């Protein structure tokens, strides 16, 4: 890597936001660096300045004590794996963290970084989207919140302004009767980019599906929710016919491409199979628990 840039390392969030406000369009944020450094070495990204966030402790941490679960933007994938609160409140995030690259990458990679990279194959995004997560964007002017399912504007495009950073990600605590799961289909178990990722959240009340979320990764320019498929499940007792209809509808809501990892046809097949499987498993578990 032969790139000249100015490196700044603020001690706190206020300092980081000051630097970001002054830096302009040529400044990059460095958290874990598992994407940025690779892109810089390959010459795909040549920032004029880099703001390293390693010292900004306000951006790291997990709070599972309130009505909303909150995760700091600089929280690492390993932090998620080691959090009993996340395991209880958001099992799909643990599913994603467990199959996220290798141990050394998990130790460095951050939640905000995985979102900010804008990849449709980002492993943490489908689980977060299925949880109705909201991204908090901080700047020197203040904070604003954007629902994660509205955050991505296109491939590698998002709603974050150049003077903003992702300070935290939060979502409402799920009710007592829920099932939340993520499955990553890849060409091998570890250190592999997702071929198709599906996250499902189901909540049950009075014997019917009270809430359904289906988020799909690596099958469109961005991670997407299959909202029409969700609507087919909501308010229903989930018979095999209802689940089959939702799985087929999820296929209609994705737009995969052919690439080196899989064909578009295979990805559509995977969306149908995984959606059917995960929804069926969730419904069976929830209704079985109800007795």
C-alpha positions in Angstrom: 0.0 0.0 0.0 1.5 3.3 -1.1 -1.1 5.9 -0.2 -0.4 9.3 1.4 -3.1 10.5 3.8 -3.4 12.5 7.0 -4.2 10.3 10.0 -6.2 11.8 13.0 -7.1 9.9 16.2 -9.6 11.8 18.4 -9.9 11.0 22.1 -13.7 11.3 22.2 -16.8 11.5 20.1 -17.0 15.3 20.2 -13.4 15.5 18.8 -14.3 12.9 16.1 -17.3 14.9 15.0 -15.3 18.1 14.9 -12.7 16.5 12.6 -15.4 15.0 10.5 -17.1 18.3 10.0 -13.8 19.9 8.9 -12.6 17.0 6.8 -14.8 17.2 3.7 -15.6 14.5 1.2 -12.1 13.1 1.1 -12.1 11.8 4.7 -12.6 8.1 5.6 -13.6 6.7 9.0 -11.5 3.9 10.4 -13.1 1.6 13.0 -12.1 -2.0 12.6 -10.5 -1.4 9.2 -11.4 -4.9 7.9 -12.9 -3.3 4.7 -11.2 0.1 4.5 -7.6 -1.2 4.8 -8.3 -3.9 2.2 -9.8 -1.3 -0.2 -6.9 1.1 0.3 -4.3 -1.6 -0.3 -6.1 -2.5 -3.5 -6.3 1.1 -4.6 -10.1 1.1 -4.7 -10.2 3.8 -2.0 -7.7 6.7 -1.7 -8.8 9.0 1.1 -7.1 12.3 1.7 -7.6 11.8 5.4 -8.4 9.0 7.8 -10.1 9.5 11.2 -9.3 6.5 13.5 -12.0 5.9 16.1 -10.1 3.4 18.3 -10.0 5.8 21.3 -13.6 6.8 21.1 -15.0 4.7 23.9 -18.5 6.3 23.7 -19.0 4.4 20.4 -18.5 0.9 22.0 -20.9 -1.0 24.2 -24.1 -3.0 24.4 -27.1 -2.0 26.5 -29.9 -4.6 26.9 -31.5 -3.2 30.0 -34.3 -1.1 28.6 -37.2 -1.3 26.2 -34.8 -0.8 23.3 -31.6 -2.8 22.8 -28.7 -0.5 21.9 -25.3 -1.3 20.4 -22.6 1.2 19.9 -21.3 1.6 16.4 -17.7 0.5 17.3 -18.9 -2.6 19.1 -17.1 -5.6 17.5 -18.5 -8.8 16.2 -16.7 -10.6 19.0 -18.5 -8.4 21.5 -21.8 -9.6 20.1 -20.7 -13.2 20.5 -19.8 -12.7 24.1 -22.9 -10.8 25.2 -25.6 -12.8 27.1 -28.0 -10.0 26.5 -27.7 -10.2 22.7 -28.0 -13.9 22.9 -31.3 -13.6 24.6 -32.7 -10.5 22.8 -31.4 -11.1 19.3 -30.3 -14.7 18.6 -30.0 -14.0 14.9 -27.1 -11.5 15.5 -25.3 -14.3 17.3 -26.0 -16.6 14.4 -24.5 -14.0 12.0 -21.5 -13.3 14.3 -20.7 -16.9 14.6 -20.2 -17.4 10.9 -18.7 -13.9 10.3 -15.2 -14.4 8.7 -12.5 -15.7 11.1 -11.6 -15.0 14.7 -9.1 -12.2 14.0 -11.5 -10.4 11.7 -14.3 -10.7 14.3 -12.1 -9.2 16.9 -11.7 -6.0 14.8 -14.8 -5.8 12.6 -17.5 -3.4 13.9 -21.3 -3.3 13.7 -21.3 0.2 12.2 -18.5 -0.8 9.7 -20.5 -3.8 8.5 -23.4 -1.5 7.8 -21.4 1.4 6.4 -19.6 -0.8 3.8 -22.9 -1.0 2.0 -22.4 -4.6 0.8 -25.6 -6.5 0.0 -23.7 -9.5 1.5 -23.0 -7.9 4.8 -23.8 -10.5 7.4 -25.0 -8.4 10.3 -27.5 -6.4 8.2 -30.3 -9.0 7.6 -30.6 -9.9 11.3 -30.7 -6.2 12.3 -33.2 -5.4 9.6 -35.4 -8.3 10.7 -35.3 -6.8 14.2 -36.6 -3.4 12.9 -33.3 -1.8 13.8 -32.7 2.0 13.5 -29.4 3.6 12.7 -28.4 6.7 14.7 -26.3 9.2 12.7 -24.3 11.7 14.7 -22.8 14.9 13.5 -21.6 18.2 15.1 -25.1 19.5 14.4 -26.8 16.7 16.4 -28.3 13.3 15.9 -30.9 11.8 13.6 -32.3 8.3 13.3 -33.0 6.3 10.1 -34.7 3.0 10.0 -32.3 0.4 8.7 -34.7 -0.7 6.0 -34.6 2.9 4.6 -30.9 3.5 5.1 -29.6 1.9 1.9 -30.3 3.9 -1.2 -28.6 1.6 -3.7 -25.5 -0.5 -4.2 -22.8 1.1 -1.9 -25.1 4.1 -1.4 -26.6 5.1 1.9 -28.3 8.0 3.7 -25.3 9.0 5.8 -24.0 12.5 5.1 -20.3 13.1 4.9 -20.2 14.9 8.2 -22.0 12.0 10.0 -21.0 8.7 11.6 -23.0 5.8 12.8 -23.0 6.2 16.6 -25.3 3.4 17.5 -27.8 0.9 16.3 -31.0 0.1 18.3 -34.2 -1.9 18.1 -37.3 -2.5 20.2 -37.2 -5.4 22.6 -39.2 -8.2 21.2 -42.2 -9.6 23.1 -41.9 -12.8 25.2 -43.1 -15.1 22.4 -40.7 -14.6 19.5 -38.3 -16.6 17.3 -35.4 -14.8 15.6 -32.9 -16.6 13.4 -30.4 -16.1 10.6 -28.9 -18.5 8.1 -25.9 -17.8 5.9 -25.5 -19.9 2.8 -21.9 -19.8 1.6 -19.5 -22.0 -0.3 -17.7 -23.0 2.9 -18.4 -22.7 6.6 -15.8 -19.9 7.4 -14.2 -16.9 5.8 -16.6 -17.0 2.9 -18.8 -14.3 1.4 -22.5 -14.9 1.6 -24.2 -16.5 -1.3 -27.7 -16.0 0.2 -28.5 -14.8 3.7 -32.0 -15.0 5.2 -33.1 -13.6 8.6 -36.5 -14.3 10.0 -38.3 -12.9 13.1 -41.7 -14.2 14.1 -43.9 -13.2 17.0 -47.0 -15.1 18.0 -50.1 -14.0 19.9 -53.4 -15.7 20.4 -52.4 -18.6 18.1 -51.6 -16.5 15.1 -48.5 -14.8 13.7 -48.6 -11.3 15.2 -45.5 -10.0 13.5 -43.3 -11.3 10.7 -40.0 -10.0 9.3 -38.0 -11.5 6.5 -34.7 -9.9 5.4 -32.7 -11.1 2.5 -29.0 -10.6 1.9 -26.9 -11.0 -1.3 -29.9 -11.2 -3.6 -30.4 -7.6 -4.5 -28.3 -4.4 -4.8 -28.9 -3.9 -1.0 -30.2 -6.1 1.8 -34.0 -6.0 1.5 -37.1 -6.9 3.5 -39.6 -9.1 1.8 -42.5 -7.0 2.9 -45.2 -8.6 0.8 -44.1 -12.0 2.0 -44.3 -10.7 5.6 -47.8 -9.5 5.0 -48.9 -12.9 3.9 -47.9 -14.3 7.3 -49.1 -11.6 9.5 -52.4 -12.3 11.3 -52.5 -15.9 10.1 -52.1 -19.4 11.5 -49.1 -20.6 9.5 -50.2 -23.7 7.7 -47.8 -25.2 5.1 -49.8 -23.6 2.3 -49.4 -20.1 3.9 -45.7 -20.6 4.5 -45.2 -21.9 0.9 -47.0 -18.8 -0.5 -44.8 -16.5 1.6 -41.6 -18.3 0.5 -42.6 -18.0 -3.2 -43.5 -14.3 -2.7 -40.0 -13.7 -1.1 -38.5 -14.9 -4.4 -40.5 -12.3 -6.2 -39.1 -9.5 -4.0 -35.4 -10.2 -4.7 -33.3 -9.4 -7.8 -30.2 -11.5 -7.7 -27.3 -11.6 -10.2 -25.0 -14.2 -11.6 -21.5 -14.0 -10.1 -18.5 -16.1 -9.3 -20.2 -17.5 -6.2 -23.6 -18.5 -7.6 -26.1 -18.0 -10.4 -29.2 -15.8 -10.0 -31.3 -18.9 -10.5 -29.6 -20.7 -7.6 -30.0 -17.7 -5.3 -33.7 -17.5 -6.1 -34.0 -21.2 -5.2 -32.1 -20.6 -2.0 -34.4 -17.7 -1.0 -37.5 -19.9 -1.4 -36.0 -22.9 0.4 -34.5 -20.9 3.3 -37.5 -18.7 3.8 -39.8 -21.8 4.0 -37.4 -23.6 6.3 -36.8 -20.8 8.7 -40.4 -19.7 8.9 -41.6 -23.3 9.4 -39.0 -23.9 12.1 -39.9 -20.7 13.9 -43.7 -21.4 13.8 -43.2 -25.0 15.0 -41.0 -23.8 17.9 -43.4 -21.1 18.9 -46.6 -23.1 18.7 -45.0 -26.2 20.3 -43.9 -24.0 23.2 -47.4 -22.7 23.6 -48.6 -26.3 23.8 
